[in-house]
Amino acid sequence: MEKISAERKKQLQDFCRKLDLKIKNLELLDLAFHHCSYSNEMNGGKYNNNERLEFLGDAVLELASSEFFYYKYPDMTEGKMTKMRASAVCEQALAITARDLELGKFMRFSK
């Protein structure tokens, strides 16, 4: 992971404060915003991007949303919960949430 600048650190801290997040490792949070194109352009190496974190995040999101639907709808069938989860975590729904959180201003892409 690369060292983050003081300005970038402040931006990330403000972001965390806005969402009431307690993040211990801002470098890891910053890495979550590194697209592989950026890392390749900056000679960051094949693991210095967000792909491995995305893999982990997908699993966490699936588990958290599954637990939410399981307890929120105790009489719902597995099939219906699966459909609800799929619509809640689909690309379009997550894109809307990302826009609402203004995640784009933190992302790092290649030119």
All heavy atoms as an XYZ file, in Angstrom:
904
protein
N       0.838     -1.182      0.000
C       0.000      0.000      0.000
C       0.876      1.235      0.000
O       1.893      1.277      0.673
C      -0.883      0.022      1.242
C      -2.092     -0.862      1.153
S      -3.162     -0.760      2.582
C      -2.274     -1.821      3.707
N       0.408      2.215     -0.735
C       1.175      3.454     -0.782
C       0.779      4.365      0.381
O      -0.301      4.267      0.927
C       0.962      4.171     -2.121
C      -0.418      4.714     -2.341
C      -0.583      5.382     -3.693
O      -0.273      4.751     -4.707
O      -1.015      6.541     -3.710
N       1.702      5.212      0.747
C       1.466      6.192      1.808
C       0.505      7.239      1.266
O       0.616      7.663      0.118
C       2.808      6.828      2.192
C       2.755      7.679      3.397
C       2.920      6.837      4.630
C       3.147      7.757      5.809
N       2.501      7.291      6.986
N      -0.461      7.654      2.068
C      -1.412      8.651      1.590
C      -1.005     10.038      2.054
O      -0.424     10.204      3.131
C      -2.846      8.316      2.028
C      -2.974      8.184      3.529
C      -3.349      7.064      1.348
C      -4.405      7.950      4.008
N      -1.311     11.027      1.227
C      -0.949     12.408      1.536
C      -1.823     12.930      2.672
O      -2.891     12.375      2.974
C      -1.151     13.292      0.299
O      -2.534     13.413      0.010
N      -1.392     14.016      3.276
C      -2.155     14.627      4.366
C      -3.522     15.092      3.867
O      -4.532     14.939      4.563
C      -1.370     15.798      4.956
N      -3.570     15.621      2.655
C      -4.835     16.084      2.083
C      -5.796     14.912      1.861
O      -6.978     14.977      2.211
C      -4.592     16.805      0.758
C      -5.854     17.313      0.098
C      -5.593     17.983     -1.244
O      -4.433     18.332     -1.540
O      -6.563     18.127     -1.999
N      -5.270     13.818      1.299
C      -6.091     12.630      1.059
C      -6.567     12.040      2.396
O      -7.721     11.636      2.529
C      -5.276     11.595      0.273
C      -5.964     10.296     -0.012
C      -6.948     10.396     -1.129
N      -7.409      9.061     -1.523
C      -8.319      8.838     -2.419
N      -8.862      9.845     -3.062
N      -8.690      7.623     -2.725
N      -5.691     12.037      3.387
C      -6.034     11.527      4.715
C      -7.193     12.327      5.307
O      -8.138     11.756      5.840
C      -4.812     11.586      5.632
C      -5.024     10.969      6.980
C      -3.732     10.965      7.779
C      -3.919     10.292      9.112
N      -2.686     10.235      9.899
N      -7.131     13.645      5.167
C      -8.208     14.495      5.685
C      -9.512     14.225      4.957
O     -10.577     14.155      5.582
C      -7.840     15.971      5.578
C      -8.916     16.876      6.166
C      -8.557     18.322      6.090
C      -9.598     19.257      6.644
N     -10.955     18.808      6.754
N      -9.460     14.049      3.631
C     -10.671     13.733      2.861
C     -11.302     12.427      3.350
O     -12.517     12.345      3.524
C     -10.344     13.611      1.375
C      -9.982     14.904      0.703
C      -9.490     14.682     -0.726
O      -9.023     13.598     -1.074
N      -9.585     15.709     -1.542
N     -10.469     11.425      3.553
C     -10.976     10.133      4.015
C     -11.527     10.224      5.440
O     -12.549      9.614      5.758
C      -9.877      9.070      3.931
C      -9.429      8.700      2.513
C      -8.191      7.811      2.559
C     -10.549      8.031      1.736
N     -10.865     10.997      6.295
C     -11.355     11.176      7.662
C     -12.708     11.893      7.655
O     -13.615     11.526      8.407
C     -10.342     11.967      8.496
C      -9.116     11.166      8.844
C      -8.015     11.999      9.454
O      -7.864     13.197      9.166
N      -7.206     11.372     10.307
N     -12.853     12.911      6.806
C     -14.126     13.626      6.692
C     -15.228     12.693      6.195
O     -16.359     12.740      6.672
C     -13.995     14.832      5.754
C     -13.139     15.950      6.329
O     -12.865     15.934      7.547
O     -12.726     16.827      5.547
N     -14.892     11.849      5.229
C     -15.831     10.860      4.702
C     -16.286      9.919      5.820
O     -17.477      9.665      5.983
C     -15.160     10.085      3.559
C     -15.946      8.916      3.052
C     -17.059      9.099      2.257
C     -15.554      7.627      3.345
C     -17.787      8.018      1.782
C     -16.264      6.535      2.867
C     -17.390      6.735      2.084
N     -15.348      9.427      6.601
C     -15.671      8.517      7.706
C     -16.533      9.209      8.758
O     -17.498      8.623      9.263
C     -14.395      7.985      8.352
S     -13.472      6.857      7.299
N     -16.207     10.445      9.061
C     -16.972     11.204     10.045
C     -18.417     11.394      9.564
O     -19.370     11.222     10.316
C     -16.291     12.556     10.290
C     -16.538     13.146     11.632
C     -15.725     14.390     11.984
N     -14.774     14.916     11.030
C     -13.470     14.586     10.976
N     -12.968     13.707     11.809
N     -12.668     15.139     10.093
N     -18.566     11.719      8.284
C     -19.890     11.936      7.685
C     -20.766     10.692      7.813
O     -21.969     10.785      8.043
C     -19.720     12.313      6.210
C     -20.981     12.487      5.433
C     -20.657     12.824      3.987
C     -21.889     12.763      3.109
N     -21.556     12.970      1.698
N     -20.164      9.510      7.689
C     -20.910      8.247      7.761
C     -20.840      7.591      9.133
O     -21.330      6.478      9.312
C     -20.392      7.274      6.702
C     -20.581      7.714      5.259
C     -19.963      6.707      4.313
C     -22.055      7.917      4.949
N     -20.206      8.280     10.081
C     -20.015      7.754     11.439
C     -19.315      6.397     11.419
O     -19.712      5.452     12.097
C     -21.350      7.662     12.182
C     -21.173      7.510     13.692
O     -20.144      7.977     14.223
O     -22.052      6.901     14.330
N     -18.251      6.308     10.611
C     -17.442      5.097     10.510
C     -16.208      5.226     11.384
O     -15.599      6.298     11.450
C     -16.991      4.864      9.063
C     -18.073      4.634      8.024
C     -17.454      4.583      6.634
C     -18.824      3.351      8.322
N     -15.849      4.156     12.014
C     -14.618      4.113     12.813
C     -13.615      3.249     12.048
O     -13.663      2.028     12.112
C     -14.879      3.499     14.183
C     -16.053      4.100     14.931
C     -15.748      5.473     15.488
C     -16.828      5.982     16.402
N     -17.821      6.819     15.808
N     -12.728      3.892     11.308
C     -11.746      3.190     10.479
C     -10.373      3.348     11.122
O      -9.904      4.462     11.327
C     -11.725      3.743      9.029
C     -13.105      3.668      8.383
C     -10.673      3.044      8.200
C     -13.587      2.277      8.081
N      -9.736      2.239     11.427
C      -8.415      2.267     12.047
C      -7.300      2.418     11.020
O      -6.256      2.982     11.304
C      -8.184      0.985     12.853
C      -9.070      0.856     14.053
C      -8.791     -0.427     14.803
C      -9.719     -0.563     15.985
N      -9.495     -1.788     16.729
N      -7.503      1.886      9.824
C      -6.449      1.848      8.823
C      -6.886      2.619      7.575
O      -7.513      2.063      6.678
C      -6.134      0.392      8.476
C      -4.941      0.249      7.576
O      -4.590      1.155      6.837
N      -4.322     -0.914      7.619
N      -6.549      3.917      7.521
C      -6.956      4.747      6.384
C      -6.259      4.328      5.090
O      -6.808      4.526      4.011
C      -6.691      6.221      6.675
C      -7.638      6.882      7.666
C      -7.230      8.323      7.920
C      -9.080      6.812      7.200
N      -5.069      3.733      5.193
C      -4.382      3.261      3.989
C      -5.183      2.136      3.325
O      -5.281      2.075      2.110
C      -2.959      2.787      4.305
C      -1.954      3.896      4.552
C      -2.017      4.469      5.967
O      -2.684      3.876      6.837
O      -1.414      5.532      6.192
N      -5.775      1.285      4.143
C      -6.598      0.201      3.612
C      -7.887      0.758      2.989
O      -8.307      0.313      1.926
C      -6.923     -0.803      4.716
C      -7.558     -2.115      4.280
C      -6.664     -2.864      3.300
C      -7.825     -2.990      5.499
N      -8.492      1.744      3.640
C      -9.664      2.403      3.060
C      -9.294      3.050      1.731
O     -10.024      2.925      0.748
C     -10.226      3.450      4.022
C     -11.408      4.276      3.492
C     -12.596      3.385      3.154
C     -11.792      5.349      4.506
N      -8.167      3.725      1.689
C      -7.710      4.349      0.441
C      -7.517      3.296     -0.653
O      -7.906      3.514     -1.803
C      -6.402      5.114      0.686
C      -5.963      5.911     -0.519
O      -6.800      6.640     -1.098
O      -4.783      5.806     -0.891
N      -6.957      2.161     -0.295
C      -6.751      1.083     -1.261
C      -8.079      0.619     -1.858
O      -8.140      0.249     -3.028
C      -6.025     -0.090     -0.603
C      -5.682     -1.274     -1.500
C      -4.738     -0.857     -2.626
C      -5.073     -2.397     -0.672
N      -9.144      0.673     -1.075
C     -10.464      0.271     -1.570
C     -10.917      1.154     -2.733
O     -11.763      0.744     -3.528
C     -11.481      0.333     -0.438
N     -10.345      2.325     -2.871
C     -10.698      3.250     -3.953
C      -9.722      3.192     -5.134
O      -9.832      3.976     -6.063
C     -10.769      4.687     -3.421
C     -11.897      4.904     -2.446
C     -11.644      5.144     -1.109
C     -13.217      4.859     -2.867
C     -12.680      5.347     -0.213
C     -14.256      5.060     -1.984
C     -13.985      5.306     -0.645
N      -8.768      2.271     -5.107
C      -7.775      2.140     -6.186
C      -8.229      1.123     -7.221
O      -8.193     -0.085     -6.976
C      -6.424      1.686     -5.636
C      -5.662      2.746     -4.927
N      -4.298      2.746     -4.878
C      -6.049      3.837     -4.247
C      -3.885      3.792     -4.181
N      -4.942      4.469     -3.793
N      -8.636      1.597     -8.369
C      -8.970      0.704     -9.482
C      -7.676      0.092    -10.007
O      -6.607      0.700     -9.920
C      -9.686      1.495    -10.570
C     -10.248      0.656    -11.658
N      -9.575      0.447    -12.836
C     -11.413     -0.035    -11.734
C     -10.309     -0.335    -13.606
N     -11.429     -0.637    -12.968
N      -7.763     -1.118    -10.564
C      -6.541     -1.780    -11.048
C      -5.862     -0.967    -12.157
O      -4.640     -0.998    -12.268
C      -6.833     -3.201    -11.500
S      -7.967     -3.345    -12.874
N      -6.623     -0.206    -12.943
C      -6.013      0.617    -13.994
C      -5.084      1.670    -13.386
O      -4.010      1.942    -13.909
C      -7.082      1.296    -14.854
O      -7.872      2.196    -14.085
N      -5.480      2.233    -12.254
C      -4.656      3.224    -11.564
C      -3.372      2.578    -11.047
O      -2.276      3.109    -11.243
C      -5.440      3.848    -10.410
C      -4.628      4.781     -9.545
C      -4.391      6.089     -9.931
C      -4.092      4.359     -8.333
C      -3.638      6.954     -9.136
C      -3.349      5.196     -7.530
C      -3.125      6.494     -7.936
O      -2.374      7.331     -7.156
N      -3.517      1.429    -10.406
C      -2.345      0.742     -9.861
C      -1.373      0.345    -10.960
O      -0.160      0.464    -10.795
C      -2.767     -0.493     -9.067
O      -3.474     -0.094     -7.933
N      -1.904     -0.133    -12.078
C      -1.041     -0.504    -13.203
C      -0.300      0.706    -13.749
O       0.889      0.634    -14.045
C      -1.856     -1.162    -14.320
C      -2.358     -2.532    -13.932
O      -1.811     -3.177    -13.049
N      -3.422     -2.955    -14.574
N      -1.004      1.820    -13.866
C      -0.390      3.042    -14.381
C       0.681      3.579    -13.433
O       1.691      4.114    -13.857
C      -1.471      4.102    -14.599
C      -0.972      5.355    -15.286
C      -2.125      6.291    -15.590
O      -2.756      6.127    -16.639
O      -2.374      7.192    -14.763
N       0.447      3.405    -12.139
C       1.376      3.928    -11.130
C       2.420      2.887    -10.731
O       3.137      3.076     -9.756
C       0.597      4.384     -9.887
C      -0.460      5.439    -10.162
S       0.166      6.923    -10.955
C       1.086      7.632     -9.636
N       2.484      1.775    -11.465
C       3.414      0.684    -11.156
C       3.233      0.182     -9.727
O       4.201     -0.118     -9.034
C       4.867      1.111    -11.394
C       5.123      1.418    -12.848
O       4.637      0.718    -13.734
N       5.857      2.478    -13.106
N       1.971      0.087     -9.328
C       1.667     -0.327     -7.961
C       1.686     -1.821     -7.738
O       1.559     -2.279     -6.617
N       1.808     -2.580     -8.798
C       1.800     -4.029     -8.649
C       0.398     -4.589     -8.730
O      -0.580     -3.886     -8.567
N       0.319     -5.878     -8.978
C      -0.985     -6.477     -9.241
C      -1.866     -6.608     -8.001
O      -3.058     -6.841     -8.123
C      -0.827     -7.822     -9.937
C      -0.208     -8.923     -9.114
C      -0.118    -10.188     -9.945
C       0.439    -11.340     -9.121
N       0.443    -12.582     -9.867
N      -1.330     -6.455     -6.797
C      -2.150     -6.556     -5.594
C      -2.391     -5.200     -4.937
O      -3.014     -5.132     -3.894
C      -1.506     -7.508     -4.578
C      -1.365     -8.907     -5.111
C      -0.132     -9.502     -5.252
C      -2.491     -9.630     -5.499
C      -0.006    -10.787     -5.756
C      -2.380    -10.910     -6.005
C      -1.135    -11.485     -6.129
O      -1.021    -12.747     -6.637
N      -1.906     -4.135     -5.541
C      -2.062     -2.813     -4.954
C      -3.285     -2.117     -5.563
O      -3.194     -1.016     -6.076
C      -0.796     -1.982     -5.157
C      -0.723     -0.834     -4.191
O      -1.410     -0.799     -3.191
N       0.108      0.140     -4.508
N      -4.433     -2.814     -5.518
C      -5.681     -2.244     -5.997
C      -6.822     -2.839     -5.173
O      -6.591     -3.611     -4.254
C      -5.862     -2.498     -7.497
C      -5.895     -3.969     -7.837
O      -6.724     -4.715     -7.326
N      -4.984     -4.413     -8.696
N      -8.035     -2.485     -5.536
C      -9.185     -2.859     -4.715
C      -9.793     -4.225     -5.043
O     -10.788     -4.613     -4.429
C     -10.266     -1.786     -4.805
C     -10.830     -1.629     -6.209
O     -10.471     -2.356     -7.137
N     -11.709     -0.661     -6.372
N      -9.217     -4.986     -5.960
C      -9.855     -6.226     -6.391
C      -9.991     -7.265     -5.274
O     -11.034     -7.897     -5.135
C      -9.131     -6.816     -7.594
C      -9.366     -5.987     -8.847
C      -8.668     -6.528    -10.069
O      -7.749     -7.359     -9.933
O      -9.043     -6.103    -11.171
N      -8.971     -7.448     -4.476
C      -9.066     -8.432     -3.386
C     -10.052     -7.951     -2.316
O     -10.815     -8.736     -1.754
C      -7.690     -8.697     -2.784
C      -6.790     -9.490     -3.735
C      -5.374     -9.677     -3.203
N      -5.304    -10.190     -1.847
C      -5.378    -11.489     -1.513
N      -5.508    -12.411     -2.441
N      -5.294    -11.872     -0.256
N     -10.069     -6.648     -2.047
C     -11.035     -6.099     -1.095
C     -12.459     -6.229     -1.640
O     -13.405     -6.479     -0.882
C     -10.722     -4.632     -0.791
C      -9.457     -4.389      0.028
C      -9.123     -2.912      0.063
C      -9.598     -4.954      1.422
N     -12.614     -6.060     -2.945
C     -13.925     -6.222     -3.570
C     -14.420     -7.662     -3.391
O     -15.596     -7.899     -3.091
C     -13.859     -5.872     -5.050
C     -15.183     -5.957     -5.761
C     -15.091     -5.594     -7.235
O     -14.018     -5.178     -7.707
O     -16.124     -5.745     -7.916
N     -13.536     -8.617     -3.568
C     -13.870    -10.027     -3.362
C     -14.395    -10.247     -1.940
O     -15.443    -10.864     -1.727
C     -12.628    -10.885     -3.632
C     -12.765    -12.314     -3.207
C     -13.451    -13.230     -3.997
C     -12.209    -12.757     -2.020
C     -13.579    -14.562     -3.602
C     -12.325    -14.077     -1.616
C     -13.018    -14.984     -2.412
N     -13.681     -9.722     -0.977
C     -14.073     -9.860      0.423
C     -15.372     -9.101      0.693
O     -16.285     -9.608      1.350
C     -12.949     -9.350      1.325
C     -13.124     -9.480      2.822
C     -13.301    -10.929      3.227
C     -11.920     -8.866      3.530
N     -15.465     -7.895      0.169
C     -16.655     -7.073      0.376
C     -17.913     -7.700     -0.183
O     -18.993     -7.601      0.413
N     -17.794     -8.337     -1.340
C     -18.955     -9.019     -1.921
C     -19.489    -10.086     -0.970
O     -20.705    -10.216     -0.781
C     -18.595     -9.661     -3.266
C     -18.414     -8.657     -4.387
O     -18.808     -7.484     -4.216
O     -17.872     -9.044     -5.439
N     -18.591    -10.833     -0.354
C     -19.001    -11.885      0.578
C     -19.637    -11.287      1.833
O     -20.653    -11.793      2.330
C     -17.803    -12.763      0.946
N     -19.070    -10.216      2.346
C     -19.609     -9.558      3.541
C     -20.992     -8.982      3.240
O     -21.928     -9.125      4.037
C     -18.647     -8.460      4.047
C     -19.294     -7.600      5.122
C     -17.351     -9.082      4.553
N     -21.128     -8.341      2.081
C     -22.413     -7.762      1.694
C     -23.488     -8.848      1.562
O     -24.618     -8.682      2.015
C     -22.273     -6.983      0.388
C     -23.517     -6.266     -0.112
C     -24.034     -5.258      0.908
C     -23.200     -5.559     -1.434
N     -23.121     -9.966      0.967
C     -24.079    -11.058      0.833
C     -24.497    -11.596      2.205
O     -25.681    -11.822      2.459
C     -23.518    -12.191     -0.021
C     -24.534    -13.295     -0.221
C     -24.101    -14.363     -1.213
O     -23.132    -14.163     -1.954
O     -24.773    -15.403     -1.230
N     -23.542    -11.771      3.088
C     -23.855    -12.275      4.426
C     -24.726    -11.276      5.196
O     -25.740    -11.651      5.789
C     -22.575    -12.573      5.206
C     -22.774    -13.059      6.647
C     -23.568    -14.357      6.685
C     -21.424    -13.234      7.322
N     -24.347    -10.008      5.192
C     -25.094     -9.000      5.944
C     -26.514     -8.843      5.411
O     -27.474     -8.763      6.188
C     -24.354     -7.663      5.895
N     -26.665     -8.806      4.095
C     -28.010     -8.655      3.530
C     -28.836     -9.920      3.765
O     -30.041     -9.840      4.027
C     -27.944     -8.293      2.043
O     -27.264     -9.276      1.299
N     -28.208    -11.080      3.702
C     -28.926    -12.331      3.980
C     -29.445    -12.342      5.413
O     -30.603    -12.711      5.665
C     -28.007    -13.532      3.763
O     -27.617    -13.627      2.414
N     -28.603    -11.959      6.338
C     -29.025    -11.922      7.745
C     -30.161    -10.924      7.939
O     -31.141    -11.202      8.638
C     -27.844    -11.559      8.648
C     -28.232    -11.512     10.122
C     -27.104    -11.079     11.029
O     -26.309    -10.209     10.627
O     -27.049    -11.612     12.138
N     -30.064     -9.758      7.292
C     -31.110     -8.750      7.404
C     -32.451     -9.309      6.944
O     -33.453     -9.226      7.668
C     -30.743     -7.508      6.576
C     -31.863     -6.513      6.505
C     -32.108     -5.639      7.552
C     -32.690     -6.465      5.389
C     -33.152     -4.731      7.487
C     -33.738     -5.557      5.306
C     -33.969     -4.688      6.371
N     -32.494     -9.889      5.753
C     -33.757    -10.414      5.227
C     -34.257    -11.599      6.051
O     -35.457    -11.765      6.247
C     -33.628    -10.789      3.748
C     -33.488     -9.591      2.854
C     -32.382     -9.435      2.050
C     -34.466     -8.610      2.830
C     -32.249     -8.322      1.233
C     -34.348     -7.491      2.027
C     -33.234     -7.344      1.223
N     -33.359    -12.417      6.529
C     -33.732    -13.584      7.335
C     -34.510    -13.162      8.588
O     -35.544    -13.736      8.922
C     -32.475    -14.377      7.713
C     -32.762    -15.619      8.510
C     -33.116    -16.803      7.878
C     -32.686    -15.607      9.896
C     -33.392    -17.960      8.606
C     -32.955    -16.746     10.637
C     -33.305    -17.921      9.987
O     -33.577    -19.051     10.718
N     -33.995    -12.162      9.299
C     -34.646    -11.742     10.539
C     -35.790    -10.749     10.304
O     -36.758    -10.711     11.070
C     -33.618    -11.156     11.518
C     -32.740    -12.234     12.090
C     -31.397    -12.322     11.737
C     -33.251    -13.189     12.962
C     -30.594    -13.327     12.251
C     -32.454    -14.196     13.478
C     -31.127    -14.257     13.120
O     -30.346    -15.251     13.629
N     -35.698     -9.944      9.281
C     -36.747     -8.956      8.987
C     -38.033     -9.635      8.515
O     -39.131     -9.170      8.806
C     -36.232     -7.976      7.931
C     -37.223     -6.941      7.470
C     -37.285     -5.782      8.404
C     -38.169     -4.694      7.815
N     -38.442     -3.665      8.769
N     -37.897    -10.721      7.780
C     -39.047    -11.424      7.205
C     -39.023    -12.900      7.630
O     -38.716    -13.787      6.835
C     -39.030    -11.303      5.681
C     -38.985     -9.878      5.214
C     -37.800     -9.291      4.774
C     -40.143     -9.086      5.232
C     -37.765     -7.974      4.355
C     -40.112     -7.770      4.821
C     -38.928     -7.211      4.389
O     -38.896     -5.903      3.981
N     -39.383    -13.187      8.884
C     -39.267    -14.555      9.409
C     -40.167    -15.577      8.705
O     -39.869    -16.774      8.747
C     -39.648    -14.417     10.886
C     -40.407    -13.144     10.988
C     -39.883    -12.254      9.895
N     -41.226    -15.140      8.044
C     -42.139    -16.069      7.380
C     -41.906    -16.173      5.874
O     -42.635    -16.877      5.183
C     -43.594    -15.660      7.644
C     -43.935    -15.707      9.125
O     -43.409    -16.595      9.831
O     -44.700    -14.838      9.580
N     -40.898    -15.473      5.367
C     -40.636    -15.476      3.928
C     -39.845    -16.720      3.522
O     -38.967    -17.169      4.255
C     -39.861    -14.210      3.531
C     -39.712    -14.017      2.038
S     -38.900    -12.450      1.655
C     -40.250    -11.322      1.954
N     -40.143    -17.228      2.344
C     -39.427    -18.409      1.851
C     -38.016    -18.041      1.414
O     -37.718    -16.880      1.124
C     -40.154    -19.034      0.646
O     -40.107    -18.113     -0.447
C     -41.588    -19.392      0.983
N     -37.184    -19.058      1.346
C     -35.792    -18.869      0.902
C     -35.745    -18.270     -0.499
O     -34.955    -17.374     -0.777
C     -35.063    -20.221      0.955
C     -33.639    -20.184      0.467
C     -33.487    -20.493     -1.019
O     -34.422    -21.073     -1.602
O     -32.450    -20.131     -1.603
N     -36.607    -18.742     -1.382
C     -36.616    -18.238     -2.758
C     -36.934    -16.758     -2.846
O     -36.290    -16.012     -3.593
N     -37.930    -16.315     -2.066
C     -38.296    -14.896     -2.071
C     -37.192    -14.046     -1.452
O     -36.896    -12.950     -1.929
C     -39.625    -14.682     -1.347
C     -40.817    -15.155     -2.139
C     -42.115    -14.825     -1.430
C     -43.286    -15.331     -2.269
N     -44.565    -15.034     -1.626
N     -36.574    -14.554     -0.377
C     -35.464    -13.795      0.235
C     -34.302    -13.678     -0.734
O     -33.654    -12.628     -0.818
C     -35.007    -14.461      1.539
C     -35.967    -14.283      2.684
S     -35.303    -14.838      4.280
C     -35.157    -16.598      4.010
N     -34.036    -14.730     -1.490
C     -32.954    -14.701     -2.476
C     -33.224    -13.636     -3.526
O     -32.316    -12.877     -3.898
C     -32.793    -16.087     -3.138
O     -32.440    -17.033     -2.135
C     -31.719    -16.066     -4.210
N     -34.470    -13.544     -3.996
C     -34.824    -12.522     -4.997
C     -34.707    -11.116     -4.419
O     -34.213    -10.201     -5.087
C     -36.235    -12.770     -5.526
C     -36.321    -13.969     -6.439
C     -37.737    -14.212     -6.910
C     -37.778    -15.488     -7.758
N     -39.134    -15.827     -8.163
N     -35.145    -10.941     -3.188
C     -35.038     -9.620     -2.546
C     -33.575     -9.217     -2.383
O     -33.206     -8.075     -2.644
C     -35.744     -9.617     -1.193
C     -37.249     -9.593     -1.299
S     -38.039     -9.487      0.307
C     -37.641     -7.816      0.784
N     -32.758    -10.177     -1.932
C     -31.332     -9.882     -1.760
C     -30.701     -9.513     -3.095
O     -29.940     -8.544     -3.185
C     -30.611    -11.078     -1.140
C     -29.128    -10.811     -0.892
C     -28.403    -12.030     -0.401
N     -28.444    -13.066     -1.411
C     -28.387    -14.370     -1.162
N     -28.298    -14.810      0.068
N     -28.425    -15.241     -2.138
N     -31.035    -10.262     -4.125
C     -30.468     -9.990     -5.453
C     -30.829     -8.594     -5.940
O     -29.988     -7.887     -6.503
C     -30.939    -11.046     -6.447
N     -32.062     -8.167     -5.710
C     -32.446     -6.828     -6.171
C     -31.829     -5.736     -5.301
O     -31.528     -4.645     -5.773
C     -33.965     -6.677     -6.224
O     -34.523     -6.719     -4.942
N     -31.608     -6.039     -4.018
C     -31.026     -5.044     -3.110
C     -29.546     -4.813     -3.362
O     -29.037     -3.711     -3.150
C     -31.246     -5.470     -1.665
N     -28.834     -5.845     -3.803
C     -27.385     -5.716     -3.984
C     -26.979     -5.803     -5.459
O     -25.820     -6.043     -5.751
C     -26.598     -6.747     -3.136
C     -26.879     -6.551     -1.668
C     -26.905     -8.164     -3.566
N     -27.932     -5.559     -6.350
C     -27.596     -5.586     -7.779
C     -26.758     -4.362     -8.142
O     -26.686     -3.387     -7.387
C     -28.862     -5.665     -8.631
S     -29.815     -4.141     -8.657
N     -26.139     -4.415     -9.297
C     -25.248     -3.343     -9.749
C     -25.943     -1.983     -9.747
O     -25.377     -0.985     -9.299
C     -24.730     -3.675    -11.149
C     -23.684     -2.710    -11.657
C     -23.106     -3.133    -12.997
O     -23.233     -4.305    -13.376
O     -22.526     -2.265    -13.659
N     -27.180     -1.928    -10.228
C     -27.906     -0.660    -10.305
C     -28.167     -0.081     -8.911
O     -27.946      1.110     -8.682
C     -29.219     -0.847    -11.050
C     -29.980      0.447    -11.248
C     -31.281      0.254    -12.024
O     -31.686     -0.861    -12.306
N     -31.926      1.346    -12.359
N     -28.617     -0.919     -7.978
C     -28.884     -0.442     -6.621
C     -27.609      0.040     -5.941
O     -27.600      1.080     -5.269
C     -29.539     -1.551     -5.798
N     -26.524     -0.696     -6.138
C     -25.252     -0.295     -5.521
C     -24.697      0.968     -6.171
O     -24.087      1.803     -5.490
C     -24.245     -1.443     -5.598
C     -24.627     -2.682     -4.792
C     -23.607     -3.793     -5.010
C     -24.777     -2.368     -3.317
N     -24.927      1.147     -7.468
C     -24.476      2.362     -8.161
C     -25.205      3.591     -7.614
O     -24.595      4.651     -7.423
C     -24.702      2.231     -9.663
N     -26.486      3.449     -7.349
C     -27.260      4.561     -6.779
C     -26.711      4.919     -5.396
O     -26.507      6.097     -5.082
C     -28.762      4.194     -6.707
C     -29.344      4.126     -8.121
C     -29.532      5.191     -5.846
C     -30.716      3.483     -8.201
N     -26.444      3.908     -4.597
C     -25.890      4.145     -3.261
C     -24.515      4.797     -3.347
O     -24.209      5.737     -2.608
C     -25.803      2.827     -2.467
O     -27.120      2.268     -2.368
C     -25.232      3.045     -1.085
N     -23.689      4.328     -4.275
C     -22.352      4.905     -4.459
C     -22.454      6.380     -4.844
O     -21.682      7.212     -4.357
C     -21.584      4.127     -5.521
N     -23.411      6.717     -5.723
C     -23.605      8.121     -6.094
C     -24.053      8.946     -4.896
O     -23.574     10.058     -4.673
C     -24.628      8.246     -7.225
C     -24.019      8.111     -8.603
C     -24.905      8.635     -9.694
N     -25.814      7.892    -10.464
C     -25.988      6.578    -10.665
N     -25.313      5.773    -10.124
N     -26.848      6.045    -11.421
N     -25.002      8.394     -4.127
C     -25.491      9.106     -2.941
C     -24.369      9.374     -1.943
O     -24.352     10.416     -1.285
C     -26.601      8.305     -2.249
C     -27.899      8.264     -3.040
O     -28.039      9.036     -4.024
O     -28.776      7.441     -2.685
N     -23.440      8.439     -1.825
C     -22.318      8.593     -0.897
C     -21.154      9.373     -1.506
O     -20.160      9.620     -0.828
C     -21.820      7.210     -0.449
C     -22.800      6.392      0.379
C     -22.235      4.997      0.631
C     -23.123      7.090      1.691
N     -21.291      9.720     -2.793
C     -20.247     10.451     -3.529
C     -18.914      9.697     -3.525
O     -17.844     10.292     -3.379
C     -20.069     11.856     -2.960
C     -21.331     12.695     -3.028
C     -21.146     14.083     -2.463
O     -20.326     14.839     -3.024
O     -21.819     14.405     -1.457
N     -18.982      8.392     -3.707
C     -17.768      7.583     -3.709
C     -16.871      7.901     -4.905
O     -15.663      7.705     -4.835
C     -18.112      6.092     -3.693
C     -18.843      5.588     -2.460
C     -19.057      4.081     -2.550
C     -18.109      5.948     -1.181
N     -17.464      8.377     -5.994
C     -16.685      8.683     -7.189
C     -15.564      9.676     -6.961
O     -14.517      9.584     -7.599
N     -15.774     10.598     -6.047
C     -14.717     11.586     -5.822
C     -13.502     11.004     -5.090
O     -12.454     11.622     -5.047
C     -15.263     12.823     -5.096
C     -15.671     12.633     -3.672
C     -16.252     13.940     -3.151
C     -16.591     13.860     -1.698
N     -17.184     15.098     -1.195
N     -13.639      9.799     -4.566
C     -12.518      9.139     -3.901
C     -11.805      8.131     -4.792
O     -10.677      7.733     -4.499
C     -12.992      8.438     -2.628
C     -13.545      9.371     -1.606
C     -14.912      9.533     -1.457
C     -12.700     10.111     -0.808
C     -15.434     10.406     -0.524
C     -13.209     11.002      0.141
C     -14.585     11.148      0.278
N     -12.485      7.690     -5.856
C     -11.929      6.654     -6.732
C     -10.688      7.174     -7.470
O     -10.606      8.342     -7.813
C     -12.957      6.187     -7.764
C     -14.065      5.342     -7.184
S     -13.515      3.814     -6.390
C     -12.684      2.971     -7.708
N      -9.780      6.249     -7.703
C      -8.569      6.555     -8.478
C      -8.513      5.594     -9.662
O      -8.468      4.390     -9.486
C      -7.322      6.418     -7.615
C      -7.277      7.478     -6.546
C      -5.988      7.425     -5.785
N      -5.919      8.600     -4.924
C      -4.867      8.916     -4.219
N      -3.807      8.142     -4.246
N      -4.872      9.985     -3.468
N      -8.570      6.185    -10.854
C      -8.509      5.441    -12.101
C      -7.301      5.897    -12.906
O      -6.716      6.943    -12.611
C      -9.770      5.691    -12.955
C     -11.048      5.252    -12.315
C     -11.869      6.171    -11.668
C     -11.451      3.939    -12.368
C     -13.064      5.765    -11.091
C     -12.635      3.514    -11.810
C     -13.437      4.441    -11.165
N      -6.974      5.159    -13.948
C      -5.915      5.627    -14.846
C      -6.477      6.755    -15.711
O      -7.674      7.005    -15.729
C      -5.426      4.475    -15.726
O      -6.454      4.098    -16.629
N      -5.574      7.403    -16.432
C      -6.010      8.490    -17.308
C      -6.839      7.924    -18.420
O      -7.744      8.443    -18.929
C      -4.808      9.222    -17.866
C      -4.067      9.957    -16.787
C      -2.843     10.648    -17.319
C      -2.101     11.268    -16.143
N      -0.803     11.756    -16.483
